[in-house]
């Protein structure tokens, strides 16, 4: 379980002199977002944010995501009785040529729940056709409404960036700000003073994402300044160690894997060498911000540095042999 942060001990401010601030706390929440990839790319280019919305989602994934998003809870009162229904899609028998899921109504009871099939939703791979059939009449649930919603989402998932893809863009941008993830659940980051002005770009990015979101679900990005004093520096030092130790472990595992598996891609190894160098540069920046030597992970950094040197040697060797 993640540790608890006592925010009553955090000294924050809405505004203040740049030199008196340690940095900024930034929180964001993406919810269930779908943004047209062309619009997302244009937005990122306008704000100078690296865009990597990925390739077109495979049809099978788009179908699964669209039907998986069909979730509703309905309360009905009739004849003095109150009933609760949950509406969702569950797996149905598929064939190599047809993807299929069934729309069901689950009646929630105290003892046992009842399940009724409302419709069959499918995608015919041969005909490239999304469809639905076997719609059941139900006086409380409009099955057609949910089928049409699934069809609309299916079309969107094929042309839109989803939550995972947008999250990747956000995390890449935060890494460029030397941000450190705070050890609580959710997206809470400390952005140090030397990059905290760029948080405004991130917040503008979220405002525009909210406007472009085809799912009409709320997006949130808020920040506040963190006062520069000894107590706050102690707290952020602890957070830095917790976050960077995880990163070092991840980098060590990847570098060791490339070495042990005999990786033959110079570009891959060089990319991880750059990541390791960036992590060391981040440490130097934080030493300036926190006004102390961060020597608690020196042994881990030294081990990582040796792995980085080995990757560099292997990469240069492969390139030399190819050039010969």
MOTASUL-V539450 format. One record per pair of residues at least 24 apart in sequence whose ideal C-beta (glycine too) atoms are under 8 Angstrom apart, sorted by the first residue. I is the first residue (numbers start at 1). GAP is how many residues later the second one is. D is the distance in Angstrom with one decimal. If there is no record, write none. Layout:
I:GAP:D, I:GAP:D
//
This chain:
2:181:5.5, 2:182:5.5, 2:183:5.6, 3:180:5.6, 3:181:7.6, 4:180:7.4, 5:177:6.4, 5:178:7.3, 5:179:5.3, 9:222:7.2, 9:226:7.4, 10:216:7.0, 10:222:7.2, 10:225:7.3, 11:215:7.1, 11:216:4.2, 11:218:6.7, 11:220:7.4, 11:221:6.0, 12:212:4.4, 12:213:6.2, 12:214:5.9, 12:215:6.9, 13:211:6.7, 13:212:4.5, 13:213:8.0, 13:214:6.1, 14:210:6.2, 14:211:7.1, 15:210:7.1, 16:209:5.4, 16:211:7.4, 18:175:7.1, 19:209:8.0, 20:207:6.8, 20:208:5.7, 21:172:5.8, 21:175:7.0, 21:204:4.8, 21:205:6.5, 21:206:6.7, 21:207:5.7, 22:170:7.5, 22:171:6.2, 22:204:4.6, 22:205:6.6, 22:206:4.1, 22:207:7.9, 22:210:5.3, 22:211:6.5, 22:214:6.5, 22:267:6.7, 22:268:8.0, 23:167:5.7, 23:168:5.3, 23:169:4.3, 23:170:4.9, 23:173:5.1, 23:202:7.7, 23:203:5.4, 23:213:7.5, 23:266:6.8, 24:166:7.5, 24:167:4.7, 24:172:4.3, 24:175:5.2, 24:199:4.9, 24:200:6.7, 24:201:5.7, 24:202:6.4, 25:157:7.4, 25:163:6.8, 25:164:7.4, 25:165:6.1, 25:166:7.8, 25:198:6.2, 25:199:5.6, 25:201:5.8, 26:148:7.7, 26:153:7.1, 26:162:7.4, 26:163:4.8, 26:164:7.8, 26:165:5.5, 26:173:5.6, 26:176:6.9, 26:195:7.1, 26:196:7.6, 26:197:4.4, 27:159:7.1, 27:160:6.3, 27:161:5.0, 27:162:7.7, 27:193:7.4, 27:194:7.2, 27:195:5.4, 27:196:7.3, 28:142:6.7, 28:159:4.9, 28:174:7.6, 28:178:6.4, 28:191:7.8, 28:192:6.3, 28:193:4.2, 28:194:7.7, 29:157:7.2, 29:158:6.6, 29:189:7.8, 29:190:6.7, 29:191:4.4, 29:192:7.8, 30:133:5.2, 30:136:6.1, 30:137:5.9, 30:140:7.5, 30:157:7.8, 30:189:6.1, 31:132:7.5, 31:184:7.6, 31:186:4.1, 31:187:5.7, 31:188:5.9, 31:189:8.0, 32:37:6.8, 32:131:6.1, 32:183:5.3, 32:185:4.9, 33:128:7.9, 33:129:7.0, 33:130:5.1, 33:133:5.5, 33:176:6.7, 33:180:5.2, 33:182:6.2, 33:184:6.7, 33:186:6.5, 34:119:7.8, 34:122:5.1, 34:123:7.0, 34:126:4.1, 34:127:7.4, 34:128:6.1, 34:179:6.6, 34:180:4.4, 34:181:4.9, 35:125:5.7, 35:126:5.2, 35:131:6.5, 35:174:6.1, 35:177:4.8, 35:178:6.0, 35:179:6.9, 36:123:6.1, 36:124:5.5, 36:125:7.8, 36:176:6.7, 36:178:7.2, 37:122:6.4, 37:123:6.4, 37:124:5.2, 39:173:5.2, 40:121:5.2, 40:126:7.3, 40:129:7.9, 40:169:8.0, 40:172:7.1, 43:162:6.9, 43:165:5.2, 43:166:7.4, 43:169:7.0, 44:125:6.8, 44:161:7.8, 47:154:5.4, 47:157:6.4, 47:158:5.6, 48:153:7.1, 49:120:6.6, 49:124:5.3, 49:152:7.1, 49:156:6.2, 50:119:7.1, 50:122:5.7, 50:123:7.0, 50:126:7.7, 51:118:6.2, 52:113:7.7, 52:116:6.2, 52:117:6.3, 52:120:7.0, 53:108:4.1, 53:112:5.0, 53:113:7.7, 53:116:7.2, 54:107:7.1, 54:111:5.0, 54:114:7.8, 56:102:6.5, 56:103:7.9, 57:100:5.5, 57:101:6.1, 57:105:7.3, 59:40:7.8, 59:64:6.6, 59:66:7.0, 59:99:7.4, 60:39:6.1, 61:96:7.6, 62:92:5.7, 62:95:3.9, 62:96:5.0, 63:36:4.9, 63:38:7.8, 63:60:4.9, 63:67:7.7, 63:91:6.0, 64:35:7.9, 64:37:7.9, 65:88:7.3, 65:92:5.1, 65:97:6.9, 66:84:5.2, 66:85:7.7, 66:87:3.7, 66:88:3.9, 66:90:7.7, 66:91:5.5, 67:34:4.6, 67:54:5.8, 67:83:5.3, 67:87:7.9, 69:81:7.8, 69:84:5.4, 70:33:6.9, 70:76:5.4, 70:79:6.3, 70:80:5.4, 70:83:7.8, 72:74:7.3, 74:66:6.6, 74:67:6.7, 76:64:5.0, 83:24:6.4, 83:25:8.0, 83:57:7.6, 84:24:4.2, 85:55:6.5, 85:56:6.5, 87:31:7.6, 87:54:6.3, 87:59:6.2, 89:32:6.5, 89:61:7.2, 92:28:6.6, 96:29:7.9, 97:27:6.8, 97:28:5.4, 97:29:5.3, 98:24:5.5, 98:25:7.0, 98:26:5.5, 98:27:6.8, 99:24:4.5, 99:26:7.1, 103:29:7.9, 103:40:6.1, 103:43:5.6, 103:44:6.8, 103:47:7.8, 105:33:6.6, 105:35:7.9, 105:36:5.4, 118:25:4.1, 118:28:7.4, 119:24:4.6, 119:25:7.9, 119:27:7.5, 119:28:5.6, 121:26:6.0, 121:29:5.5, 123:31:7.4, 130:24:5.4, 130:25:7.9, 156:58:5.3, 160:54:6.2, 166:43:6.9, 170:32:7.5, 170:35:7.9, 173:29:6.3, 173:32:7.8, 174:28:7.5, 175:103:7.8, 178:104:4.9, 178:107:5.3, 178:108:7.3, 180:56:7.4, 180:59:5.7, 180:60:5.4, 180:63:4.7, 180:64:7.5, 180:106:7.7, 181:62:5.1, 182:57:5.5, 182:61:7.9, 183:56:6.3, 183:59:5.0, 183:60:7.1, 190:36:7.1, 190:46:5.7, 190:49:6.2, 191:32:7.6, 192:93:6.3, 192:94:6.5, 192:97:4.6, 193:35:7.6, 193:96:5.7, 194:91:6.2, 194:94:7.7, 194:95:6.9, 196:29:7.6, 199:24:5.1, 233:57:4.9, 233:58:6.5, 233:59:7.4, 236:53:7.9, 236:54:6.2, 237:53:5.4, 237:55:6.8, 237:57:7.0, 240:46:5.4, 240:50:7.3, 240:54:6.6, 241:53:7.4, 241:55:5.6, 241:56:6.6, 244:35:7.0, 244:38:7.5, 244:39:7.0, 244:53:6.3, 245:52:6.3, 245:55:6.9, 247:32:6.0, 248:31:7.2, 248:49:6.5, 248:52:4.8, 248:53:6.9, 248:56:5.6, 251:24:6.5, 251:25:5.7, 251:28:6.8, 251:53:5.8, 251:56:7.8, 252:48:7.7, 252:51:6.5, 252:52:5.8, 252:55:6.3, 255:49:7.3, 255:52:3.9, 255:53:6.8, 255:55:7.6, 255:56:5.8, 256:51:6.5, 258:53:6.3, 258:56:7.9, 259:48:7.1, 259:51:5.8, 259:52:7.1, 259:55:7.2, 263:51:7.3, 264:54:6.4, 266:49:4.1, 266:50:7.8, 266:52:5.0, 266:53:5.2, 269:42:4.3, 269:43:7.5, 269:45:6.1, 269:46:4.4, 270:41:7.6, 270:42:7.6, 270:45:5.2, 272:36:7.7, 272:39:6.2, 273:35:5.2, 273:38:5.3, 273:39:5.5, 273:42:7.3, 276:28:5.7, 276:29:7.3, 276:31:7.6, 276:32:4.4, 277:31:7.3, 279:25:7.6, 280:25:7.5
//
